[in-house]
């Protein structure tokens, strides 16, 4: 143990002993005074108690002192102690109320501390009452008091009233530097940083010796510049601090470091930091935070090491900054490592630390570590009274988000339901809706969104809530619900996040089968980014409209956006699903030469898919053999899918063997190979594959289809008879099959993957989920309205053929989305043109 630590402990012990002696001495004097005079108290005794740091005894004595202006000092000292020193705001308010009841009249020193206490709570009604009292008492034009009124209204969230008070002070010419600083702080705390800069500029322009910016002025305006990432004005403030001789002040230095760091100008932040003669822990934390925010974690960790060497106390802010930086960049494991190091160092995590750790757990689905953090939160925060409701809910929201992203939706839901409706903020609703939308239960996400919108407490969805709901609509293909959300967005004008929301709208319309409306949204956007262009191009590719997809690609080329590997994946995908084989080959061969984009394994997989769909299996195999890198499972799966489409048993077996060598066996691999054998009539091999799947515990995903009806979405599995109108569905389907057989439909029994006779195979095909969904759609959809069906797997070839024939005799367009693409079937033809 160092000598400094020993000295510190001895000093604390001596101070404690001295205080006890002083308190005992004061009590003895108090008792002697009462015995001698018969009076219960005297101002001298109160003063002694205050000097002994015994405010409760001072208060007990002070209540017996008769009101007088000369003794008011002691009440002010007591209130100041509880507001500034012990931070017991409620006690300070209680003392003020007792003082008033005893007939004492507050003065210009009382009101500022009481107003500060009202703002700290915050309690608007209390603050407004005190404001009314000081006006009646004649202190409405005391600049010291009025500055406290401005600050109080700002802390209570009443920015308009704070500005009104400031303007009234302006009208009578009673402003000082503190007045301007107070209104700037109000705007900074309310998040209106532009207005804060505007007020600072107005203060500087008015000039004069009495309005020269001081340290507080510069610190406030630097905070606004940092939040706005406005380094240009920040540089002007830097120059101002040099001219005013304030550059050496540690608070100004910290503000400059923080401003440059948040603007991403770490080289300039380093210069300021290195030149600071006096640094405190805030200075170091600002640098650590800056490096973490731009992803320079090695530099951040090196600074933490330097802090240890120079014996700078490592506090929770620096640790939290590094943890948050890792978590925000999806590096959850590294965030957890830093958290462990922090715990070993003895630092105590706060609310921000735990929320960042939970975010890190969510990113990497570290459920066990998330549960450990949950336990720690219960012991240190959730069951501790010192944390307010806002901090409590920050942790709870982080826990719900963590459990949802770790796919433990039951626990997330239980936590969500345990929160009273009145306590649920928009963040609480959003993390739960997002959890459902992104991890498997889109119906529940939309139900929850509807509950939120009907909530009488007035919770208004933000852009993230809207986006989560749109993701759920996209997954379900819930076009009607998505349109309602679109209408809500237009009515409520989400300008601040319209780019983000508009991109989600494009994705929703694309995946709900309405590519034309997606294009309308795209065309109406005032601002676009590369995601906007890529989303609409992907949409055209999914819908088999390759020429329009390539027109969008040419549009990207005319912008300043960099065309990268992702863009070319979408181009090749569009060519593959539109049958533009030669054009796809041309783009693939020239992407490196013309655009500087080297083909990666995903691009080769796209080309294998493109050639395979076109039946050019030998070319696809040659491309695989010529790859400059080892083929990954995605390449062999693409080849295996092509073999299934064209019934190439030998090449299919070869691709399956390669997948087995790569330990990439899943239900899709075995199912494709089994289907290839079934198409070739090799039923013994089919039985062998199914037996192998059973022995190693692999289950084939059951095919299911869902379709929109008048009363929501209905889901069907093969042979499903659970729906209330199943009899009507099967009767209509029987009638439709009979009618299309007259038109030339012949069941494609190769898609009935069982070793039975052709008649039984036809019966099996009859019960496929796609056909059941179509029949339900026909029964529940008005004539002329498109029927929208979603299949979780690739559509069955026989079902595709049957739907094409059925589209000749029903007044509907059939829009089918399978795991690969969209099929728009109408009047006996499909947009896929056989490339499905």
N, C-alpha and C positions, 0 to 999 in steps of 0.2 A: 504494500500500500504506500502511495507516494506521501511525502511530507505535506504537500498542499492539501490532500484529502484529510489528513490527520488534523491539520491546522483548522480547516473548515469545520470539522465536527466539534473541535474544542471551542471554537468561537460560538457556534450555535448553542452549545451547552452553557457557556458563560452568559450569553444573552438571555437564555431561558431562566437561569438562576436569578439574574438581575431583575427580570420582570416579576418573578414571584416575590422577591424581597420588596420591590416597589409597591406591589399590590398589597402585601401584608402591612407595610408602613402606612399606606393611604387609608386602609380600613381602620387601623388603630387610631390615626388622626381623626377620622370621621366619627368614631365612637366617642373619643375624648371631647370633640367639639359639641356633639349632641348632649353629653353629660354636663358640660360647662355652661352652654347657652340655652339648652332646651329646644333649639331649632333642629329640624331634621336634616337640613343641607345648607350648603353655601357654594357659590360659584367657584371658590378656591378648591373645594373638595372635588367638584366636577372636573376642573382643570387637571388635578392630580390623577384622577382616574384615566383621563384621556392620554396624559403623558405616559401612564403605565400600560397603555394599549389594552384597556379594559372597558370597551364601549358599553357593554351591558350594565356594568356597575355605574358608569357615568350617566346612562339613561335613567337608571333607578333613582339616582340622586337629583338629576335635572328636573324631574317632573314636580319636585317640591319647590323649585326656585320660582319666585314671582316674575311675571313677564316684564321685560324691560329691553330697550333697544341695545343697551350695552352688553347684556348677557346673551343676545341672539347668536353671537359668534359660536357658542358651544353647540347649539342646535345645528347650525350649519356644518360644524366640524363633524358631528355625529352622522349626519346625512351623507356628507362627503366620504366618511370612512366606509360606510356600508355600500356606497355606489362605486367608489374607486378602488378601495383597498380589499375589502372582504368579498366584493361582488355579490352581496346579499341584497338584491334589488327590492324584493318584497318587504324586507325589514326596513329599508330606507323609506319606502312609501308609507309603511305603518307608522314610523317615527314622525313623518311629516303630518300625517292625519292627527296623531296624538298632540303634536305641537299646536295645530290649529284649534283643536278642541279646548286646549288649555289657555287659549286667548292670545297666543303669540302671533305677531304679524310678520310674515316673510319679507325679506328684503331682496335687493338685487343680486345677492350671493346665494340665497336659498333657491330661487326659481331655476337657475341653470342646472343645478344638480338634480332637482326633482324632474325637470324636463328630460334630462339625460336618462334618469331611471325609467321614465315613461317610454322613451324610445328603446331602451334595452329590453323591456319586457317582451315584445312591444305591446302597448295598450293605447290605441287611438283615443278612446273615450276619456281615459284618465288624462292624457296629454292635452286634449282639447279643453277639458275642465280646468286644468291648471292654467292654460292660455287665457281662458275667460276670467279666472281669478286675478291673474296679474294685470289684465287690462283694467279691471275694476279697481285694483290697488294702485294704479297710476304708473305702472312700469312698462306700458306699451311702447314707449320710445326709448327704452334703455337698450343700447346697441348690444351689450353683453347678453341681456336676456333675450332679445329678439333673434340673435344668432342661434341661441339654444332652441328657440321655437322652430326655426328653419330646420335645424338638424333633427329635432324630435319628429316633425311631420315626415321628413324623409325616411327615417328609420321605421316609422309606422306605415310606410308605403303610400302616403298621401303626397305624391310629388306635386300635384297641382296646388295644394294648400301651401306647401313649402315655397313654391315659386310665387304664389300670391303674397305671402309674407315678405319675401325678398323684394318684390316689386313695390310694396308699400314702403319699405325702408328706402328704396331708391328714390321714391317720390318726395321724401322729406330730407334726402341727402345725408343719411346717417350711416352709410356703409363704411366698413373698414376691410382690411385684407381678410380677416376671419369671416366676414359675411360672404365674400366671394368664394372663399375656400369651402364654406358650409354648403352653398348651393351646388358647387362642383361635386362635392362628395355625394350629395343627394342624387345627382344624375348618374354618377359612377356606380353607386350601390343599386340603382334601379335598372342598370343596364343600358341607359341611354347615353352611350359614350360620345356620340356625335354632338349632343347638346352640351355635354361637359366641355368638349373642346371649344365649342362655340362660346360658352361663358368665359372660358379662360382667355380666348382671343379678345373678347369685349373688355375684359378687365385690363389687359395689356394696352389696348388702344386708348382706354381712358387715361392711363398713365398717371403721372404725378408721384411724388415721393410717398404719399400715404397708400398708394395702391401698387407698390412694387411687389412682384411675386416673391414669396418666401419659400422655405423648404417644403412646407405642407402643400403649397400651390403646385410646385413642380412634381412632387410625388403623386398627387392626384391626377394631374394631366398625363404623366408618364403611364399610369395604370390604364387610363383611357386609350392611349396610343397602343399599348401592349394588347389590349382586348380587341382593338380594331385592326391589329397588325399593320398600323400606319407608321412605318419607320421614317417616312419623310418628315412628318410633323415631329416625330420623336427626335430626329436629328436637330430640328430647330430648337426644341426644348434643351437638348444637349448644349447647343451653343449659348442659349440663354443662361444655363447654369454656370457656364464658364465666365460669361460677362458679369454675372451677379456675384461671382466669387463663392458659389455654393457647391462647386464640383467636388470639393473635399469632404462634404458632409456624407456620412455613411448611408443615410436614408436616400439621398439623391443618387449616390453611387449604386445602391441596390436597385433603385427604380430604373436606372439606365441599363444595368445588367439584365434585369427582368424584361424590359421593353425590347432590347436587341435580341435576347434569347427567344422570346415569343414570336418575334418577326423572322426567326430563322437565321439571323445574322450573327452566328456564334463567334465569328472571327472578331467582330467589333465588341461583342460582349466580353470576349477574352481580354481585349486591350483595356477596357474599362476595369475589369476585375483585377488584372495584373498591376494597374496603376494605383489602385486603392491602397492608401497607406494603412487605413483602419478597415478591417473586414470583420463582420460578425457571422453567425451561423446562417442568417438570411442570405448573405452574399454567396456563400458556398451553395446553399440550397437552390438559389436562382440558377447558378451554372449547372448544377446536377439536373435540375428540371429541364433546362434548355437542351442539354445533350440528349436527355431521354425522349423529349418530344420529337426530335428529328431523327431518332433511331441510332445515334452514336453512343451505344451502350458501353462500349469499351472505355470511351472518354469519361462517361458518367461514373463508372466503377473505379477508374483511376483517380478521379477526384475524391471519391469516398475514401480510398486508401490514403491519399494525401491528408485528408481531414484527420485520420487516425494518427498519422505521423506527427502532424502539427498540433495534436491534442485538441482539435476542435470537436466539440460535442456533436456526435451524430444524432440528430433528432429525427422525429418521425416524418417530417416533411421531406427530407432528402430520400429516405428509404421509400416512402410512398410514391415519390416522383418516378423512381426507377421501376418500381413494380407496375405502376399505371402505364408507363411507356411500353414495357414489354406486353402487357395485357392488351393495349390498344392496337398493337401490331400483330396480334394473333400468336404471340410467343408465350403461351400460357405456362409451359414447363419452366422457362427461364424466370418468369414472374414468381412462380412458386419457390424456385431455388433462392431467389433474393429474399423472399419472405422468411424462409427458414434461417437464412444468414442473419436477417434482422432480429428474429426471435432469439437466436443464440447470443447476439450482442447485448441483449438485455433491454433493447428499446421497446416501448409500449405502443402497439398499433392503435390507431384511432379509427374513426368511422370511414374516412377516405381510404385508409390502408385496406380495411376489410372489404370494402366495396370493390377495390381494384383486384384483390386476391380472388374474390368470387367471380369477377369478370375473367380472370386468368383461368380459373377452374372451368368456367363455361366454355371458353374457347377450345380447350383440349378435352372436354367431356370428362374431367377428373372428378367423378362423383364422390369417391372416397375422401379426397382432400377437401371437397366442398362441404361434405358432412362434418368433417373435423372443424372447418372454419365456422360452420353453423353452431357447433357446440361451444366454441370459443366465444362467439358473438352472444350466445345466451348468457354465459357467465359474466362477461365483461361489459356488455352494452344493453342487450334487450331486457335485462332484469335490473338495470341500474337507473336510479331516478335522475341522476345528473344530466342525462342526455335528453334533449327536447324531442318533441314528436317528429320534427323534420328529420333529425339524425336517425331516430328509430326507424322511420319509414324508408330512409335511404338503404339501411341494411336489409330490411324486410324485402324491399323491391329487388335488391341484389340477390337475395336468396331465392326468390321466386324465379328470377331470370336464370340463375345457375341451375336449379332443378329442372326447369323446362328445357334448357339447352343440353342438359345431360340426359334428356329423355325420361326423366322421372316425373312425368306429368301428374301422377296421382298426388305426390307430395306437394308439387307446385300448386295444384288446385286446392288442396287442404289448407295450405298457408294463405292462399288468396281468399278463400271463403271464411277464414278466421278473422279477417279484417272487416271491421264495420263499414257499411256503405259510405258513411260520412267521412271516413278516414282514407278511402281509396282515392288516390290522386290519378291524374292522367297517366303517370308513369306506371303505377300499379296495374291499371287496366292494360296498358300497352305491352308490358312484359308478358302478361298472361296470354293476351291475344296473339302476340308474336310467337310464344312458345307453342301454342296449338297450331298456328299457321305453318310454322317451319318444321315441325316435328310430328306430323302425322294425323292431326285431327282438325281438318279445315272446317268441317261443319260446326264443331264446338267453337272455333275461332269466330265464325260469323254470328253464332248465337250470342256469344259474349259481347261482340261489337254491338249487336242490336240492344242488348241489356244496357250497355253503357250509354247508348244514344237516348234510351228511354229513362235514364237515371234522372230523377227530379232534383238531385243535388247540383245539377248544372255543370258536370264535368265535360269539357269540350275536347274532342280528339285533336291531337297535334299531327304533324306531318308523318311522324313515325307510326302512330296509330293507324292513320289512313293507309299507309304503305303496307302494314301487316295485314290489314283487312283485304287489300287488293291482292296480296300474295295468296291468301286463302281462296279468294275468288278464282285466281289463275289456276290453282291446283285442282279445284272442283269444276272449272269451266262454268262457274256460276255467273253467266253474263248479265242476267237481270239484276242481281245484287250489285255487281260491279258497276252497272249503269247508274244505279241509285247513288252509289258512292261518288261517281263522277259528277252527278248533278249536285251533290252536297259540296264538293270541292269548288265547283263553279259559283255556287251561291255564296260561299264563305270566303273565297279568294285567299288561297294559301300562297301568296306571292313570294314570301321569304324562302319557301322551300318548293316552289312550283316545278323546278327542274327535276328534283328528286321524285316528286309525286307524279309528274307527267311521264317519266320513264317507267314507273310502276303501272300507270294506266296503259301505256303501250304494251307492256308485258302481259297485263291482264286481258286486253282485247285480243292479242295474238293467240294466247293459250285458250281463250274462250271461243276461238273460231271466227272472230270478226276482224280480219286483217285490214279491211277497208277503213273501219273506224280508227284502228290503230294508226293508219296513215294520216287520217284527219287530225288526230292529236299531234302527231309528229309535225305536220305542216303548220299547225297553229302555234307551235312553241316559239316564243320570242328568243329563247336561249336554248342551245343544244350542246351536249357533250358527246364524246365518242360512244358512250353507252346508249344514247338516243339513236344514233345512226346504226350501231350494231344490232340493237333490239329490233328495229323495224326490218333490217336486212335479214335477220334470223327468222322473223315472222314470215316474210315472203318465201324463204327457203322451206320452212315447215309446211307451208300451204302449196308447195309445188309450183310457185310462180317465180321460177329462176331468172327470167329476163328482168323482172322488176327488181329482184334482189341485186342483180349486177348493175342496174341503173343506180341503185343506192350506193353501191361500191364506187362507181364512177363519181358520185357526188362527194363521197369521203375524200377521194383523190384531189378534188378541187378545193378542199378545206386545208387548214394548217395542221390537222390531226395526223399523228404518226400512224401509219399502217403497220400493224404488228402481226405476230403469229395468230392471235385470236381472230383478227379480222379475216385472215386467210382460211382459218378453220370454217368460218361461216360461209365464205365463198365456195369452198369445196363441198360443204354440206348442201348448199343450194344447188350446185351443179349435179350432185349425186341424186337428189330427190326430184330433179326435173329432167333427168335423162340427157343432160348436156355433157356427154362423156368427153368429147374432143376438146371442148372449151375448158373443162375441168383439168384435163391433162396439160393444156397450154398454160393455165394459171400456175399449176404445180411446178412445171418445168422452169417458169420464168420468175417465180417469186423471189429467188435469191438474186438473180441478175438485175431485175428491174426495181426491186423494192428493198434489197438488202436483208431479207428475212430468210434465215436458214430453215429448211423443213425439219421439223421435229417428229418424234414418233407418232404424235397425234395426227399430223398431216399425212403420214404414211397410212395410218389406219383409215383415214377418210378416203384416200385414193383406193385402198383395197376395197372399201365399201362401194365406191363409185364404179370400179371395174366389175366387182362381183354382181352388183345389181343389174348391170348390162350383160351379164352372162360371160364376160371375158375372164374366166377363172384362171386360165393359163397365164394371162398377162398379170393378174393379181398376184399369182404365186411367184412369178419372176420378179415383180417389184419387191416382194417380201425378201427374196433371196439376195437382191441387190442393195438392201438397206445398209447404210453406213454404220448403223448401230444395231444391237441385238433387238429382235422383235419382242415387245412386251405383250402381256395377255390381251390388251385391247386390240392389237393387230390380229391375233389368232381368232379372237371372238368375231371380228368383222369377217374374216375369211370363212369361219364356220357358219355364220349366218348366211353368207352367199351360197355355200354348199347346200344348206337346207332349202334355200329358195329354188335352186336348180337341181336338187336331188343328186349331187355328186358325192357318192358314198366314200370312195377311196380318199379324195382330198379332205373330206370331212373327218375321217378317221385320223388322218395325218395331223390336222389342226387340233383335234381333241387330244392327241398324244402329246403335242407340244405344250398345250395348256396344262396337262398332267405333270410334265417335266418341270413346269414353272410353279407347281403347287398352287395353281389358280383354278381349282375345281369348285364350281358352285352349281346351283340348281339349273342356271341357264345353260351351262356347258353340257350337262347330262341330258337336259331336255332337248336341246338342238340335235345332239347326236341320236337320241332315241327317235326323234321325229324323222331324221334322215333315214334311219333303218325302217321305220314304219312306212314311209313313202315308197321304199324299195321292196316292201313286203317281207323283210327279214325279221320275222316276229320273234325268233329265238334270240336274236341280238337285242331286240326291244326288251324282252323279258330279262336278259342278262343285265342290261343297263339299269332297269328298274330295281332289280334285286340288289345290284351294287349300291344304288342310291339309298336303299332301305338299310343295308348293312352299315354304311358309314354315316347314317343319320342325316342325309340330305333330303329335304322335302320339296317337292315341286310347288312353286307358288301357284295357287289356284287363280284361274282367269276370272276376272269380274268386270262388269260394265255398269256405268251409271248414266242416267239420263235425266234431264230437267223436265219436270211436269208442272201442272198448275199449282200443286201443293208442295213444292220443293223438289228435292233430288231423290230418285229411287235407284237402288243398287240391286244388281242381279248376278248370281253365280250360275254356272252351268247346271241345267236341270232344276233351277230354283222354282219352288212352288209355294214359297212363304208369303208372297204378296197377297193382300186381300182380294185383288181382282185377277188372281192367277188363271182362273178358268176362262175369263174373257181374253186374257193375253194368249193362252194356248189355242183357243178357238180361232182368234183372228190370225194367228201365225199359220195355223193349218190351212185356213182359207187363202192366205197370201201365197203359200208354197204351191197349192194346187193351181192357182192362177198363173204363176210365173213358169210353171212346168209347161203350160200350154204355149207360152212365149218362147220356149226353148231351153229353159234352165234345167240343167242336169246336176244333181249333187256331186260334188268333187270328193269322193270317198277317200281319197288319199289323205285328207285332213282329219279323218276319223281314225284316231291312233289306237285302235284296238283290233285284235285278231278275231273279227266276227264277219258274218256275211254282209253283202252290200246293203241289204234291206235294213239290217240292224245299224250299219254305219250311217245310213241316212237318218235313222231315228236319233242317233247320237248327235249328228250335226244339227238336227232340228232344235235341240235343247241348248245350243251355245248361247252364252250370255249376251252377245251382241244382238242376236235375233230377238231375244226376250226384251231387251231394252228398246229395240226398234218398235216392237208391237205395243209396248206400254206407251211410247212416245206418240204413236199414231192414235191411240185411244184417248190421250189426254191433251193433245195439242190441236189448236184451231187450224183449219185448212189454210195453207199458204205460209204458215209459220215454220221456219227451219226446225228440224229435230236434231238436237245436239247430244251426241253420245261420246263417252270417254271409255276407252279400254285400257286396263293397266298393263297388258302385254301387246305384242304385235297382233293385228287383226287376223283372224282365220281367213284363208284364201276362199273357202267356200262361202263364208258369211259375206265377204266382200262381193263375190259374184252374185249372191242372192240379193243383196241390197241394191246392186246395180240394176238388176231386173225389176225389183220392187219399185225403184224410183220412176219406172215407166208408167206405173198405174196408180201412184199416190200423189196428191197435190202438195208435196213437201220437198224441200232440199234436205238431204241427209248429210250432216256434218259429223264425221267420225274422227276422233283424235285417238290414235293408239300410241304406243311407247316410242314410235319412230317419227310420225308425221301426221298431217291432217289429210283427210279424204273428203272432198266436196263432191257428193254423188247426186246427180240430177239428170232427169230425162234419159236415163240409160247410160250415162257416162260418168267417169270419175277423173278428177284433176290429177291423180297420180299417174295415169297413163301406163299402168303396169309397173312403175318404179316404186314399189312399196315394200 
